Amino acid sequence: MEELRLRLGKMLETDRLKLFGDIDKEWSEYALDYFWDESHQENRLKELQKFGFRPGSSKVLDLAAGCGQFVFHALKSGFDCYGVEPEDWKLDFIRDKAEASGLPVDWSKRIIKGFGERLPYEDGFFDCVTSFQTLEHVQDPQKVLAEIVRVTKKGGGIHLCCPDYRSTFEAHYQLPWLPLFPRSLARIYLKFLGRPVAGLDTINYVTNGSIKRCFLRLESGSKARFQIVRNDKVIFRNALKKRGIPPVPGLFKAWYLLQYLKKIGRQELSVNFFVRVIEK
């Protein structure tokens, strides 16, 4: 297994150097641990259970399954989980890790090559689709969201997490960043710092607002409507409730602004939505 972990580290480093350049060693070690250690996926599973999805009864799709860490952890926890992943080397790694770990033969076969713009599943196949740090890398976010909606059952849900590019930090490059940084200027900035621009070409500037607008467009032309919940707002309200603080209009916006100021130049903002698909 140690040899397999070393192989993973080399592949991640190759991708990182090609796309984003030489990044802090501590961050690289964190990324390796995240892709290798499936226990990091426990919070994502807890989120699904909070939304009402349960082991033994819920069929889940992980969009861009990476190195299989979420799918394997979900399967071990009793979820009927599948994944799609576009990168060949990750699919090879998934098969080898499953074999080396003694996992059931069919588990690695549940993760297949695929792209978000054209998912290889029939309509309404899943109770839930989860997408973690993926939507910013797809070719067409609108098409991907349309496909996610198509394969999700009415009454099912979609859990989306990705960066919000109104941020002042770009986590892939680990650099301070202008909100919605104009690409022509971003290229000059990266070249000045000696960083590759190839990674910039893989990034879509998604935001809370742009994703909501995608769902509004989908709603106007489909038989479904969407109930969108901002999880950061839910977490904030629950924290107030625990402290016995009544909800005050504008308090969340003030808190969010404070978080934004604290993160300037050091940490990205995030989109964290749960979307319930409801039949019209």
KOLKE-578053 format. One line per 5 residues: number of its first residue (from 0); their letters; for each residue x, y, z of C-alpha. Coordinates in steps of 0.2 Angstrom, whole numbers, plus 5000, padded with zeros to 4 digits. Example, Ala and Ser with C-alpha at 12.3 -4.5 7.8 and 13.67 -1.06 7.14 Angstrom:
BEGIN
0 = AS = 5062:4978:5039 ~ 5068:4995:5036
end
This chain:
BEGIN
0 = MEELR = 5000:5000:5000 ~ 5014:5012:5003 ~ 5020:5010:4986 ~ 5003:5014:4980 ~ 5003:5030:4991
5 = LRLGK = 5019:5035:4984 ~ 5013:5033:4966 ~ 4998:5044:4970 ~ 5009:5057:4977 ~ 5020:5058:4961
10 = MLETD = 5004:5059:4950 ~ 4997:5073:4960 ~ 5013:5082:4960 ~ 5015:5080:4941 ~ 4998:5088:4939
15 = RLKLF = 5001:5101:4951 ~ 5017:5107:4943 ~ 5010:5107:4926 ~ 4994:5116:4930 ~ 4998:5127:4945
20 = GDIDK = 5017:5127:4948 ~ 5027:5125:4964 ~ 5015:5126:4979 ~ 5019:5126:4998 ~ 5024:5108:5003
25 = EWSEY = 5012:5108:5018 ~ 4997:5111:5006 ~ 5004:5097:4994 ~ 5005:5085:5009 ~ 4987:5089:5014
30 = ALDYF = 4981:5086:4996 ~ 4989:5069:4996 ~ 4982:5064:5013 ~ 4965:5070:5007 ~ 4965:5059:4991
35 = WDESH = 4972:5044:5000 ~ 4963:5044:5017 ~ 4944:5040:5015 ~ 4940:5046:5033 ~ 4941:5064:5027
40 = QENRL = 4924:5060:5018 ~ 4915:5057:5034 ~ 4908:5075:5035 ~ 4901:5074:5017 ~ 4892:5058:5022
45 = KELQK = 4885:5067:5038 ~ 4879:5081:5026 ~ 4869:5069:5016 ~ 4862:5061:5031 ~ 4857:5078:5037
50 = FGFRP = 4847:5081:5021 ~ 4838:5064:5024 ~ 4848:5052:5014 ~ 4852:5035:5022 ~ 4863:5020:5021
55 = GSSKV = 4854:5005:5013 ~ 4841:5015:5004 ~ 4849:5030:4995 ~ 4857:5029:4978 ~ 4871:5042:4977
60 = LDLAA = 4882:5048:4962 ~ 4898:5057:4966 ~ 4902:5068:4951 ~ 4921:5069:4947 ~ 4925:5054:4959
65 = GCGQF = 4944:5059:4960 ~ 4953:5044:4967 ~ 4937:5035:4973 ~ 4939:5041:4991 ~ 4921:5047:4993
70 = VFHAL = 4913:5032:4984 ~ 4923:5019:4993 ~ 4919:5027:5010 ~ 4901:5029:5006 ~ 4900:5010:5000
75 = KSGFD = 4908:5005:5017 ~ 4895:5015:5026 ~ 4881:5006:5017 ~ 4876:5019:5003 ~ 4873:5013:4986
80 = CYGVE = 4886:5024:4978 ~ 4893:5027:4961 ~ 4905:5039:4953 ~ 4911:5046:4936 ~ 4928:5052:4934
85 = PEDWK = 4936:5059:4917 ~ 4955:5056:4921 ~ 4962:5040:4916 ~ 4976:5039:4928 ~ 4964:5041:4942
90 = LDFIR = 4953:5027:4936 ~ 4968:5016:4935 ~ 4973:5021:4953 ~ 4955:5017:4959 ~ 4956:4999:4952
95 = DKAEA = 4973:4996:4959 ~ 4968:5003:4976 ~ 4952:4993:4977 ~ 4962:4977:4973 ~ 4977:4981:4985
100 = SGLPV = 4964:4985:4999 ~ 4954:4969:4996 ~ 4938:4978:4992 ~ 4924:4969:4983 ~ 4928:4967:4964
105 = DWSKR = 4912:4977:4959 ~ 4916:4992:4969 ~ 4929:4999:4957 ~ 4918:4995:4943 ~ 4905:5007:4950
110 = IIKGF = 4917:5022:4946 ~ 4917:5024:4927 ~ 4924:5036:4915 ~ 4912:5051:4911 ~ 4910:5069:4910
115 = GERLP = 4897:5080:4919 ~ 4891:5087:4902 ~ 4885:5070:4897 ~ 4881:5058:4912 ~ 4880:5040:4907
120 = YEDGF = 4864:5036:4917 ~ 4846:5036:4914 ~ 4834:5050:4920 ~ 4830:5050:4938 ~ 4842:5036:4942
125 = FDCVT = 4849:5044:4959 ~ 4842:5049:4975 ~ 4856:5061:4977 ~ 4870:5069:4967 ~ 4885:5076:4976
130 = SFQTL = 4899:5087:4968 ~ 4914:5093:4978 ~ 4926:5105:4971 ~ 4921:5101:4953 ~ 4909:5114:4946
135 = EHVQD = 4923:5126:4944 ~ 4933:5114:4932 ~ 4919:5108:4920 ~ 4918:5115:4902 ~ 4900:5121:4904
140 = PQKVL = 4892:5123:4921 ~ 4875:5125:4914 ~ 4875:5109:4905 ~ 4883:5100:4920 ~ 4869:5106:4931
145 = AEIVR = 4856:5101:4918 ~ 4863:5084:4918 ~ 4864:5083:4937 ~ 4845:5088:4937 ~ 4841:5075:4924
150 = VTKKG = 4848:5060:4933 ~ 4841:5065:4950 ~ 4824:5059:4955 ~ 4810:5071:4959 ~ 4810:5073:4978
155 = GGIHL = 4829:5069:4978 ~ 4843:5081:4981 ~ 4859:5089:4975 ~ 4874:5094:4986 ~ 4886:5106:4978
160 = CCPDY = 4902:5113:4985 ~ 4914:5123:4975 ~ 4924:5140:4977 ~ 4915:5156:4975 ~ 4926:5167:4964
165 = RSTFE = 4921:5183:4972 ~ 4935:5178:4983 ~ 4952:5187:4986 ~ 4962:5170:4986 ~ 4964:5156:4973
170 = AHYQL = 4966:5140:4982 ~ 4973:5130:4967 ~ 4987:5142:4965 ~ 4988:5146:4984 ~ 4989:5164:4979
175 = PWLPL = 4980:5181:4983 ~ 4967:5184:4969 ~ 4956:5198:4963 ~ 4937:5194:4964 ~ 4932:5188:4947
180 = FPRSL = 4950:5192:4941 ~ 4950:5197:4923 ~ 4959:5183:4914 ~ 4970:5194:4904 ~ 4977:5202:4920
185 = ARIYL = 4977:5185:4929 ~ 4989:5178:4915 ~ 5000:5193:4917 ~ 5000:5191:4936 ~ 5004:5172:4935
190 = KFLGR = 5018:5175:4922 ~ 5026:5188:4933 ~ 5026:5176:4948 ~ 5033:5162:4937 ~ 5018:5151:4938
195 = PVAGL = 5010:5141:4923 ~ 4994:5148:4916 ~ 4988:5131:4911 ~ 4978:5129:4927 ~ 4969:5145:4924
200 = DTINY = 4962:5138:4908 ~ 4954:5124:4918 ~ 4944:5136:4930 ~ 4927:5143:4928 ~ 4923:5158:4939
205 = VTNGS = 4908:5151:4947 ~ 4899:5161:4961 ~ 4884:5159:4973 ~ 4874:5170:4961 ~ 4879:5162:4945
210 = IKRCF = 4874:5144:4951 ~ 4858:5151:4957 ~ 4855:5159:4940 ~ 4859:5142:4931 ~ 4845:5134:4942
215 = LRLES = 4833:5148:4938 ~ 4836:5145:4919 ~ 4833:5126:4921 ~ 4817:5129:4931 ~ 4809:5139:4917
220 = GSKAR = 4811:5125:4905 ~ 4808:5109:4915 ~ 4795:5100:4924 ~ 4804:5103:4941 ~ 4807:5117:4953
225 = FQIVR = 4821:5119:4965 ~ 4822:5123:4983 ~ 4840:5130:4986 ~ 4847:5130:5003 ~ 4863:5139:5008
230 = NDKVI = 4871:5128:5021 ~ 4882:5142:5028 ~ 4866:5151:5032 ~ 4859:5136:5040 ~ 4875:5133:5050
235 = FRNAL = 4874:5151:5056 ~ 4856:5150:5061 ~ 4859:5134:5071 ~ 4873:5142:5080 ~ 4863:5157:5085
240 = KKRGI = 4849:5145:5091 ~ 4861:5135:5102 ~ 4866:5152:5110 ~ 4848:5157:5112 ~ 4851:5172:5101
245 = PPVPG = 4835:5176:5091 ~ 4837:5178:5072 ~ 4839:5197:5067 ~ 4837:5203:5050 ~ 4854:5207:5042
250 = LFKAW = 4864:5198:5055 ~ 4869:5184:5043 ~ 4875:5197:5030 ~ 4885:5206:5043 ~ 4893:5190:5049
255 = YLLQY = 4896:5185:5031 ~ 4905:5202:5028 ~ 4916:5199:5043 ~ 4921:5182:5037 ~ 4925:5190:5020
260 = LKKIG = 4936:5203:5028 ~ 4945:5190:5039 ~ 4949:5179:5023 ~ 4955:5193:5012 ~ 4971:5187:5003
265 = RQELS = 4972:5171:5013 ~ 4957:5160:5010 ~ 4943:5157:4997 ~ 4925:5159:4999 ~ 4914:5144:4996
270 = VNFFV = 4898:5139:4988 ~ 4889:5126:4998 ~ 4871:5122:4992 ~ 4859:5109:4995 ~ 4846:5109:4981
275 = RVIEK = 4830:5099:4983 ~ 4822:5094:4966 ~ 4803:5096:4967 ~ 4790:5091:4954 ~ 4780:5106:4948
end
